[in-house]
Amino acid sequence: MNGQPRQSLARRLDSLASQWSNGDGGDTRIRRLDYQQAQGWALQVNAPDFSTLERLREALAQQGANVQADSAVLAPDGVSARLKITD
């Protein structure tokens, strides 16, 4: 792998993060973003509710990414989720 798909997806994630922080995501907070070559990106977020989390998943899919929710649990401050993102 030459790193190009990872870089392309990283740029799209950066663009989405900018858009999301400017109002689309409300009180959604990125807790962690990791990359592993064999598994892709892992995004851990806190969202106010499940519908906001679903909007984030849809926005990532619109950026051309495959997105799977590894876990999503109700927490005292909203929803805590881990998303797996691949190109």
FIRONU-258208 format. One record per residue (C-alpha): residue in three letters; x, y, z; residue number from 1. Coordinates in steps of 0.001 Angstrom, whole numbers. Layout:
BEGIN
{aa->ALA, x->X, y->Y, z->Z, i->NUM}
...
//
This chain:
BEGIN
{aa->MET, x->0, y->0, z->0, i->1}
{aa->ASN, x->1419, y->3370, z->-980, i->2}
{aa->GLY, x->-412, y->5427, z->1631, i->3}
{aa->GLN, x->-2580, y->7229, z->-911, i->4}
{aa->PRO, x->-5984, y->5814, z->181, i->5}
{aa->ARG, x->-5164, y->6554, z->3823, i->6}
{aa->GLN, x->-4159, y->10111, z->2956, i->7}
{aa->SER, x->-7273, y->10636, z->848, i->8}
{aa->LEU, x->-9561, y->9393, z->3608, i->9}
{aa->ALA, x->-7643, y->11455, z->6166, i->10}
{aa->ARG, x->-8307, y->14602, z->4110, i->11}
{aa->ARG, x->-12003, y->13775, z->3876, i->12}
{aa->LEU, x->-12159, y->13156, z->7627, i->13}
{aa->ASP, x->-10462, y->16506, z->8234, i->14}
{aa->SER, x->-12966, y->18250, z->5972, i->15}
{aa->LEU, x->-15854, y->16564, z->7750, i->16}
{aa->ALA, x->-14425, y->17457, z->11172, i->17}
{aa->SER, x->-14295, y->21134, z->10156, i->18}
{aa->GLN, x->-17870, y->21038, z->8889, i->19}
{aa->TRP, x->-19050, y->19136, z->11962, i->20}
{aa->SER, x->-17396, y->21543, z->14403, i->21}
{aa->ASN, x->-19072, y->24489, z->12661, i->22}
{aa->GLY, x->-22526, y->23425, z->13755, i->23}
{aa->ASP, x->-23619, y->20133, z->12178, i->24}
{aa->GLY, x->-22553, y->18040, z->15136, i->25}
{aa->GLY, x->-23935, y->20015, z->18031, i->26}
{aa->ASP, x->-22269, y->18799, z->21202, i->27}
{aa->THR, x->-20539, y->15826, z->19544, i->28}
{aa->ARG, x->-16981, y->15361, z->20802, i->29}
{aa->ILE, x->-14239, y->13301, z->19214, i->30}
{aa->ARG, x->-12507, y->11405, z->21990, i->31}
{aa->ARG, x->-9997, y->9507, z->19903, i->32}
{aa->LEU, x->-9029, y->8818, z->16290, i->33}
{aa->ASP, x->-6626, y->5968, z->15548, i->34}
{aa->TYR, x->-5314, y->4427, z->12336, i->35}
{aa->GLN, x->-4083, y->879, z->11829, i->36}
{aa->GLN, x->-3113, y->-202, z->8329, i->37}
{aa->ALA, x->-4854, y->-3579, z->8543, i->38}
{aa->GLN, x->-8068, y->-2234, z->10117, i->39}
{aa->GLY, x->-8484, y->1363, z->8958, i->40}
{aa->TRP, x->-9601, y->4219, z->11194, i->41}
{aa->ALA, x->-11246, y->3872, z->14607, i->42}
{aa->LEU, x->-13195, y->6915, z->15791, i->43}
{aa->GLN, x->-14417, y->7199, z->19377, i->44}
{aa->VAL, x->-17032, y->9897, z->19899, i->45}
{aa->ASN, x->-19523, y->11194, z->22427, i->46}
{aa->ALA, x->-22779, y->12456, z->20921, i->47}
{aa->PRO, x->-25819, y->13951, z->22651, i->48}
{aa->ASP, x->-28115, y->11210, z->21280, i->49}
{aa->PHE, x->-28390, y->8319, z->18836, i->50}
{aa->SER, x->-29836, y->10490, z->16046, i->51}
{aa->THR, x->-26769, y->12764, z->16128, i->52}
{aa->LEU, x->-24542, y->9703, z->15994, i->53}
{aa->GLU, x->-26486, y->8439, z->12968, i->54}
{aa->ARG, x->-26080, y->11821, z->11241, i->55}
{aa->LEU, x->-22328, y->11551, z->11788, i->56}
{aa->ARG, x->-22305, y->8036, z->10336, i->57}
{aa->GLU, x->-24271, y->9231, z->7301, i->58}
{aa->ALA, x->-21947, y->12211, z->6799, i->59}
{aa->LEU, x->-18934, y->9888, z->6838, i->60}
{aa->ALA, x->-20639, y->7613, z->4306, i->61}
{aa->GLN, x->-21312, y->10632, z->2071, i->62}
{aa->GLN, x->-17557, y->11278, z->2145, i->63}
{aa->GLY, x->-17115, y->7857, z->529, i->64}
{aa->ALA, x->-16129, y->5909, z->3634, i->65}
{aa->ASN, x->-17431, y->2554, z->4801, i->66}
{aa->VAL, x->-18612, y->3085, z->8371, i->67}
{aa->GLN, x->-19568, y->447, z->10912, i->68}
{aa->ALA, x->-20548, y->1046, z->14511, i->69}
{aa->ASP, x->-18390, y->-1268, z->16632, i->70}
{aa->SER, x->-20251, y->-162, z->19744, i->71}
{aa->ALA, x->-22690, y->2490, z->20888, i->72}
{aa->VAL, x->-23850, y->2753, z->24480, i->73}
{aa->LEU, x->-26003, y->5190, z->26370, i->74}
{aa->ALA, x->-23887, y->7163, z->28833, i->75}
{aa->PRO, x->-24861, y->9788, z->31428, i->76}
{aa->ASP, x->-23752, y->12565, z->29051, i->77}
{aa->GLY, x->-25289, y->11120, z->25859, i->78}
{aa->VAL, x->-24072, y->8296, z->23632, i->79}
{aa->SER, x->-20541, y->6929, z->23595, i->80}
{aa->ALA, x->-19636, y->5173, z->20340, i->81}
{aa->ARG, x->-16762, y->3604, z->18458, i->82}
{aa->LEU, x->-16950, y->3717, z->14674, i->83}
{aa->LYS, x->-14761, y->1722, z->12298, i->84}
{aa->ILE, x->-14024, y->3669, z->9110, i->85}
{aa->THR, x->-12459, y->2239, z->5951, i->86}
{aa->ASP, x->-12081, y->3522, z->2421, i->87}
//
